[in-house]
């Protein structure tokens, strides 16, 4: 932001826009991601990701209510096909979590639904404020608000010392460096650009296709076999993206 000379844009933006982007960071990152990781620990990866497909549903409802975005037949069909494909891909994976015992975990499922709600709400709120400030400045504000909220939460839980000690270890920093660069900077800027340029409900739907990409990454990096069911779901999601794009 400093290199692009956009520091002053934060001071020039309307207070309402600053507030809504900051809140989107708190809701989408601090609340949504915390609930996501907590859910993974309780009900496993594949069940949590399956619940994440509810994010576009929340975003679509909110976008229609806030922005009056049209819910045309083509867009609804694309949403349905993408969600069906993503759900098929995720459900074809067997959770490696010890929590995957088949027992009902109401708290785990509630946390997964809360994570999806946080993601969908965060996208819609960010969309509302992006028209008032440049992309990089808005991304900075959203990340900063989410980070500050997490510091408050960790401090409230009395775990600041534990986190600081973990970050002081070179091994921890080396393992976090690449995921942080790719996930919290590169992809986050692309995410914000997508939210700014596409309808909020469409952006949220495309975000829900991340399990499709992880399907192939798992095969390359971990040797997970590509099943017919998983491949079919992937192709179905791609078809859904095409339908949604043409409808938009």
C-alpha positions in Angstrom: 0.0 0.0 0.0 2.9 2.4 0.8 4.7 1.5 -2.4 1.6 2.3 -4.5 1.1 5.6 -2.6 -2.4 4.6 -1.4 -1.8 5.3 2.3 -3.8 8.5 2.2 -6.8 6.8 0.6 -7.7 5.3 4.0 -8.0 8.8 5.4 -10.0 10.0 2.4 -12.5 7.2 2.4 -15.9 7.8 4.1 -16.1 6.5 7.7 -19.0 4.2 6.8 -16.9 2.5 4.1 -14.0 2.1 6.5 -16.3 0.6 9.1 -17.9 -1.9 6.9 -14.6 -3.2 5.4 -13.2 -3.5 8.9 -16.3 -5.4 10.2 -16.0 -7.7 7.1 -12.5 -8.6 8.3 -13.6 -9.2 11.8 -16.6 -11.4 10.7 -14.9 -13.2 7.8 -11.4 -13.7 9.2 -11.5 -13.5 13.0 -14.9 -15.2 13.4 -15.2 -17.3 10.2 -11.6 -18.7 10.2 -11.6 -19.4 13.9 -14.9 -21.3 13.7 -13.5 -23.1 10.6 -10.4 -24.4 12.4 -12.4 -25.3 15.5 -14.9 -27.3 13.4 -12.0 -29.2 11.6 -10.8 -30.3 15.0 -14.1 -31.7 16.0 -15.8 -33.1 12.8 -12.9 -33.5 10.4 -11.9 -31.8 7.2 -14.3 -33.1 4.7 -17.4 -32.4 6.8 -16.3 -28.9 7.6 -15.6 -28.2 3.9 -18.9 -29.5 3.0 -20.6 -27.0 5.3 -18.5 -24.3 3.7 -20.6 -24.7 0.6 -23.4 -23.0 2.6 -21.3 -19.8 2.4 -22.7 -18.8 -1.1 -26.2 -19.5 0.1 -25.8 -17.0 3.0 -24.0 -14.5 0.6 -26.7 -14.8 -2.0 -29.5 -14.1 0.5 -27.6 -11.2 2.0 -26.7 -9.8 -1.5 -30.3 -9.9 -2.6 -31.4 -8.1 0.6 -28.6 -5.5 0.7 -27.9 -4.8 -3.0 -31.0 -6.1 -4.8 -28.9 -8.4 -6.9 -31.1 -10.4 -9.3 -31.5 -14.1 -8.6 -32.1 -15.2 -12.2 -32.8 -18.8 -13.3 -29.4 -19.1 -14.9 -27.5 -17.9 -11.9 -29.5 -20.1 -9.6 -28.9 -23.1 -11.9 -25.1 -22.3 -11.9 -25.1 -22.0 -8.1 -26.9 -25.4 -7.7 -24.6 -27.2 -10.1 -21.4 -25.8 -8.5 -22.6 -26.7 -5.0 -23.6 -30.1 -6.1 -20.2 -30.7 -7.7 -18.3 -29.3 -4.7 -20.4 -31.4 -2.3 -19.7 -34.5 -4.4 -16.0 -33.9 -4.4 -15.8 -33.2 -0.6 -18.1 -36.1 0.3 -15.9 -38.5 -1.7 -13.0 -37.9 0.6 -12.5 -39.8 3.8 -11.7 -37.7 6.8 -8.4 -38.5 8.4 -9.4 -36.8 11.6 -9.8 -38.9 14.7 -13.1 -37.0 15.3 -14.5 -38.8 12.2 -16.2 -41.5 14.2 -19.7 -41.2 12.9 -21.0 -39.7 16.1 -23.1 -36.6 16.0 -21.3 -33.5 17.2 -23.7 -30.6 17.4 -21.1 -28.1 18.4 -18.8 -29.2 15.5 -21.6 -28.8 13.0 -22.6 -25.5 14.5 -19.1 -24.2 14.2 -18.9 -25.3 10.6 -22.2 -23.5 9.8 -20.9 -20.4 11.7 -17.7 -20.5 9.5 -19.8 -20.6 6.4 -22.0 -17.7 7.6 -18.8 -15.7 8.4 -17.4 -16.3 5.0 -20.6 -15.3 3.2 -21.3 -12.3 5.4 -17.7 -11.1 5.1 -17.8 -11.2 1.3 -21.1 -9.2 1.2 -19.8 -6.6 3.7 -16.5 -6.2 1.8 -18.4 -5.6 -1.4 -20.2 -2.7 0.1 -17.1 -0.8 1.1 -14.8 -1.6 -1.9 -16.5 1.0 -4.1 -15.1 3.8 -1.8 -11.4 2.9 -1.6 -8.7 1.2 -3.8 -8.3 -2.5 -3.7 -5.0 -2.7 -1.9 -6.0 -0.2 0.8 -9.2 -2.1 1.4 -7.3 -5.4 1.6 -4.9 -3.9 4.1 -7.8 -2.6 6.3 -9.6 -5.9 6.2 -6.5 -8.0 7.1 -5.6 -5.5 9.9 -9.0 -5.5 11.4 -9.1 -9.3 11.4 -5.6 -9.5 12.9 -6.4 -7.0 15.7 -9.6 -8.9 16.5 -7.7 -12.1 16.8 -5.1 -10.5 19.1 -8.0 -9.3 21.3 -9.5 -12.8 21.3 -6.2 -14.6 22.0 -5.5 -12.0 24.8 -9.0 -12.6 26.3 -8.2 -16.4 26.3 -4.9 -15.7 28.0 -2.8 -17.3 25.3 -0.8 -14.4 23.9 2.4 -15.8 25.6 1.8 -19.2 24.0 1.4 -17.7 20.5 4.4 -15.4 20.9 6.6 -18.3 22.0 5.5 -20.4 19.0 6.2 -17.5 16.6 9.7 -17.1 18.1 10.7 -20.6 16.9 12.4 -20.5 13.5 10.8 -23.9 12.6 7.3 -22.4 13.1 8.1 -19.3 11.0 9.6 -21.4 8.2 6.5 -23.6 8.0 4.1 -20.6 8.0 6.0 -18.4 5.6 4.8 -19.9 2.3 1.2 -20.6 3.3 0.9 -17.1 4.7 2.3 -15.4 1.6 0.1 -17.4 -0.7 -3.1 -17.6 1.4 -3.0 -14.2 3.3 -1.5 -11.9 0.7 -1.6 -13.2 -2.9 -4.9 -15.0 -2.8 -6.4 -12.4 -0.5 -5.7 -9.6 -3.0 -7.2 -11.7 -5.7 -10.2 -12.5 -3.5 -10.8 -8.8 -2.9 -10.5 -8.0 -6.6 -13.0 -10.7 -7.3 -15.4 -9.3 -4.7 -15.0 -5.8 -6.2 -15.5 -6.8 -9.8 -18.1 -9.6 -9.5 -21.5 -9.8 -7.9 -21.1 -10.8 -4.2 -23.1 -14.0 -4.5 -21.0 -15.1 -7.6 -17.7 -14.3 -5.8 -18.8 -16.4 -2.8 -19.8 -19.3 -5.0 -16.5 -19.3 -6.8 -14.8 -19.2 -3.4 -16.6 -22.4 -2.5 -14.8 -24.3 -5.2 -11.5 -24.5 -3.2 -12.1 -28.2 -2.4 -12.0 -28.9 -6.1 -8.5 -27.5 -6.3 -7.4 -29.2 -3.1 -8.7 -32.5 -4.7 -5.9 -32.4 -7.3 -3.3 -30.9 -4.9 -3.9 -33.8 -2.5 -3.2 -36.2 -5.4 0.0 -34.5 -6.4 1.4 -33.8 -2.9 -0.1 -36.6 -0.8 -0.8 -39.3 -3.3 -4.5 -39.4 -2.6 -6.1 -41.5 -5.4 -8.4 -39.8 -7.9 -11.8 -41.6 -7.7 -14.5 -41.6 -10.3 -16.9 -39.9 -7.8 -14.3 -37.2 -7.0 -13.5 -36.6 -10.6 -17.2 -36.5 -11.6 -17.8 -33.9 -8.9 -14.9 -31.8 -10.1 -16.1 -31.8 -13.7 -19.7 -31.0 -12.5 -18.3 -28.0 -10.6 -16.5 -26.8 -13.7 -19.7 -27.0 -15.7 -21.4 -25.1 -12.9 -18.8 -22.3 -13.1 -19.4 -22.1 -16.9 -23.2 -21.8 -16.4 -22.7 -19.2 -13.7 -20.3 -17.1 -15.8 -22.6 -17.1 -18.8 -25.6 -16.2 -16.6 -23.7 -13.4 -14.9 
